[in-house]
């Protein structure tokens, strides 16, 4: 039996009261400890660790609705919120969890990710998977890679028979544009004293990359960085980022102050501070069609 949210680990609010953390919510970020490299690494999953967009592959193989690819393209153009999109998409999926997990398990992963993650962990650097996809297949995939303990910040998708339900334990409390607020995870690690390295590949990464201190970008994240004049490193496979990390750690051993950039407060360009409270879509948004 799945426990309900009242059995989730407690968190302390600013007023000092203990509250239940929603099921699937990421643990609080720990402050930088003496002797740790002052850096955290946040990594997208779909198209980044997995070489395909697993959420899109599930849609392609298990949905027959004629409109879903057209609507997904509107999201890819930055004109629709991912939360609204995925709430619509999950109603279209009519398959069992086992069938969907089998589809996900068939997707290839970058063979360099596991060695990279282990190298970072051995150096005391937090590594987290931050995903704005369906999320339910990430844990099993990481377990197959030998990384079952790696933190996952994503949506919570559950199934009853051939119907799925999605919730947002890592969403922003005042903004409904993204299902998972990657921005907030970047800011939390920076507030704990770490520069943030963000590794991604696409549209769902813009609200993390724009606040990160080091960006590794490929595919459609590259033109987003270029359009916004965000400095970034192009990458193709995790072996390249692994080599970068080894070089930075060698500098850290010799000259700690030169190894990693200091975390910088970047201008706020998304969220309730810019769009207002409770917004569901970014500017110029298009809603998905109703689903009968």
C-alpha positions as a printed Julia matrix, in Angstrom:
292×3 Matrix{Float64}:
   0.0    0.0     0.0
   1.28   3.46   -0.88
   1.53   5.73    2.19
  -0.26   9.06    2.01
   1.39  12.46    2.35
   0.83  12.58    6.1
   3.42   9.83    6.46
   6.03  11.69    4.43
   9.18  12.94    6.18
   8.67  16.16    8.1
  10.12  19.51    7.11
  10.53  22.64    9.21
   8.85  25.82    8.02
  10.36  29.29    8.65
   7.99  29.62   11.61
   9.48  26.51   13.18
   6.47  24.21   12.65
   6.92  20.7    11.31
   4.86  19.91    8.2
   4.61  16.81    6.05
   6.58  16.83    2.83
   4.42  15.65   -0.1
   5.23  12.21   -1.43
   7.9   12.53   -4.09
   9.14  15.9    -2.85
  12.89  16.42   -3.02
  14.74  16.52    0.31
  15.99  19.89    1.55
  19.36  20.94    0.19
  22.15  20.53    2.73
  24.46  23.47    3.39
  27.97  23.33    2.04
  30.23  21.51    4.48
  33.87  22.46    5.15
  36.19  20.78    2.67
  33.52  20.13    0.04
  33.91  21.56   -3.46
  31.44  24.48   -3.65
  29.45  23.11   -6.56
  26.31  21.06   -7.27
  25.43  19.34  -10.55
  21.8   19.21  -11.72
  21.06  17.01  -14.71
  17.99  16.74  -16.92
  16.79  13.2   -17.73
  14.82  13.0   -21.01
  17.24  13.42  -23.91
  20.15  14.02  -21.53
  20.77  10.94  -19.37
  18.38   8.96  -21.56
  19.36   9.45  -25.18
  15.71   9.74  -26.2
  12.89  11.79  -24.72
  11.28   8.93  -22.8
   8.09  10.85  -22.02
   7.6   11.6   -25.73
   8.39   8.0   -26.66
   5.69   6.8   -24.28
   3.25   9.2   -25.92
   4.27   8.09  -29.42
   3.86   4.38  -28.64
   0.79   4.46  -26.4
  -1.35   7.37  -27.62
  -3.39   7.58  -30.81
  -4.83  11.09  -30.33
  -4.22  13.05  -33.52
  -3.4   16.33  -31.8
  -0.75  15.41  -29.26
   2.31  16.02  -31.46
   0.96  19.38  -32.63
   0.27  20.45  -29.05
   3.68  19.23  -27.87
   5.28  21.36  -30.59
   3.5   24.42  -29.18
   5.07  23.64  -25.81
   8.47  23.17  -27.44
   8.12  26.68  -28.87
   7.73  28.05  -25.33
   4.05  28.92  -25.7
   2.5   26.48  -23.22
   3.19  25.44  -19.65
   4.49  21.92  -19.12
   2.14  21.29  -16.2
  -0.96  21.93  -18.3
   0.51  19.91  -21.17
   1.3   16.84  -19.05
  -2.04  16.94  -17.23
  -3.65  16.71  -20.67
  -1.21  14.13  -22.01
  -1.64  11.7   -19.12
  -5.39  11.52  -19.86
  -4.53  10.24  -23.34
  -2.36   7.35  -22.16
  -4.27   4.09  -21.86
  -1.71   1.49  -20.86
  -0.66  -0.27  -17.69
   2.31   0.9   -15.68
   4.11  -2.33  -16.59
   3.62  -1.66  -20.3
   4.9    1.9   -19.96
   7.9    0.83  -17.89
   8.77  -1.75  -20.55
   8.77   0.99  -23.18
  10.95   3.18  -20.96
  13.36   0.34  -20.2
  14.03  -0.13  -23.91
  15.41   3.41  -24.27
  19.21   3.85  -24.46
  21.18   5.86  -21.93
  24.46   7.73  -22.17
  27.04   5.17  -20.99
  29.17   7.93  -19.52
  26.58   9.2   -17.07
  27.06   6.59  -14.33
  30.88   6.98  -14.15
  30.45  10.75  -14.17
  27.9   10.68  -11.33
  30.08   8.35   -9.25
  33.13  10.57   -9.75
  31.21  13.62   -8.58
  29.78  11.8    -5.57
  33.22  10.53   -4.58
  34.41  14.14   -4.52
  31.53  15.2    -2.27
  29.62  17.01   -5.02
  25.82  16.66   -4.97
  24.35  15.3    -8.2
  20.59  15.39   -8.76
  18.33  14.41  -11.62
  15.83  17.21  -12.26
  13.11  16.33  -14.74
   9.96  18.03  -15.98
   8.65  14.81  -17.53
   6.35  12.09  -16.19
   9.12  10.93  -13.88
   7.88   7.46  -12.86
  10.43   5.62  -15.02
  13.53   7.5   -13.77
  14.01   5.56  -10.53
  13.98   2.13  -12.23
  16.35   3.43  -14.92
  18.84   4.77  -12.37
  18.66   1.49  -10.45
  19.66  -0.37  -13.62
  22.6    2.02  -13.95
  23.67   1.28  -10.36
  22.6    4.74   -9.16
  19.52   3.91   -7.12
  20.41   6.44   -4.41
  20.69   9.42   -6.74
  18.11  12.09   -5.8
  15.28  12.61   -8.31
  13.36  15.88   -8.52
  10.34  15.3   -10.76
   6.58  14.82  -10.99
   4.77  11.96   -9.24
   2.83   9.78  -11.67
   0.77   6.86  -10.39
  -1.47   4.33  -12.11
  -4.74   2.53  -11.54
  -5.16  -0.05  -14.25
  -4.72   1.7   -17.58
  -5.22   5.22  -16.23
  -2.51   7.51  -14.92
  -2.6   10.44  -12.53
   0.08  13.08  -12.17
   0.87  15.43   -9.28
   3.52  18.05   -8.62
   5.38  17.6    -5.32
   8.28  19.67   -6.7
   6.26  22.43   -8.32
   6.47  26.08   -7.32
   3.71  26.97   -4.81
   2.96  30.25   -6.57
   3.44  29.28  -10.22
   1.76  26.59  -12.3
   3.69  26.96  -15.53
   6.16  24.1   -14.95
   5.28  20.77  -13.42
   8.64  20.59  -11.68
  10.28  23.9   -10.8
  13.87  23.37  -11.91
  14.54  27.03  -11.25
  13.88  26.62   -7.54
  16.25  23.68   -7.21
  19.03  25.76   -8.79
  18.33  28.64   -6.4
  18.22  26.31   -3.38
  21.68  24.92   -4.11
  23.05  28.42   -4.68
  21.56  29.56   -1.37
  23.39  26.66    0.31
  26.71  28.08   -0.94
  27.27  26.12   -4.14
  27.7   27.15   -7.73
  25.31  25.16   -9.92
  26.32  23.25  -13.03
  23.27  22.46  -15.15
  23.31  19.81  -17.89
  20.42  19.71  -20.34
  19.15  19.5   -23.87
  15.81  21.18  -24.4
  12.89  23.51  -23.79
  12.13  22.27  -20.26
  15.65  23.29  -19.24
  15.39  27.03  -19.96
  14.11  27.85  -16.45
  17.09  26.12  -14.86
  19.81  27.08  -17.31
  19.0   30.77  -17.04
  19.93  30.77  -13.34
  22.81  28.27  -13.38
  26.47  29.28  -13.03
  27.77  26.78  -15.63
  25.57  25.47  -18.47
  26.24  22.38  -20.56
  23.81  22.54  -23.48
  23.01  20.46  -26.53
  20.16  20.19  -29.05
  17.4   22.76  -28.58
  18.88  24.18  -25.36
  21.7   25.64  -27.51
  19.55  28.14  -29.43
  17.78  29.09  -26.18
  21.15  29.96  -24.63
  22.23  31.83  -27.75
  18.99  33.82  -27.92
  19.39  34.9   -24.3
  23.18  35.5   -24.42
  23.78  32.91  -21.7
  27.37  31.58  -21.76
  27.39  27.8   -22.17
  29.48  24.79  -23.06
  28.39  22.57  -25.93
  28.44  18.87  -25.16
  27.59  15.6   -26.88
  28.28  12.86  -24.32
  28.89  12.71  -20.58
  32.5   11.62  -21.11
  33.21  15.24  -22.09
  31.65  16.62  -18.9
  33.49  13.96  -16.9
  36.77  15.21  -18.34
  35.8   18.79  -17.46
  34.99  17.74  -13.89
  38.32  15.93  -13.49
  40.17  19.03  -14.68
  38.19  21.29  -12.3
  38.81  18.96   -9.36
  42.54  19.01  -10.09
  42.42  22.82   -9.98
  40.41  22.56   -6.75
  43.16  20.43   -5.21
  45.8   23.06   -6.05
  43.92  26.37   -5.95
  40.41  26.0    -4.51
  39.42  29.61   -5.16
  39.93  29.2    -8.92
  38.2   25.88   -9.48
  34.53  26.84   -9.62
  32.7   30.14  -10.09
  31.05  31.74   -7.1
  27.25  31.4    -7.24
  25.75  34.54   -8.75
  22.26  35.99   -8.34
  20.82  36.1   -11.85
  17.91  38.36  -12.84
  14.52  36.73  -12.25
  12.83  36.16  -15.62
  10.13  33.59  -14.82
   7.73  32.65  -12.04
   5.25  34.65   -9.95
   7.72  37.52   -9.52
   7.39  38.21  -13.26
   4.09  36.61  -14.35
   2.0   37.0   -11.2
   0.66  34.4    -8.78
  -1.07  31.3   -10.07
  -0.21  31.68  -13.75
  -0.62  28.41  -15.68
   1.13  29.29  -18.94
   3.95  31.6   -20.05
   3.16  34.68  -22.15
   1.52  34.05  -25.55
   0.32  30.68  -24.28
  -1.9   28.24  -26.17
  -4.08  25.78  -24.28
  -4.34  22.14  -25.32
  -7.73  21.05  -26.69
 -10.32  19.51  -24.41
 -10.15  15.72  -24.17
 -13.42  13.8   -24.41
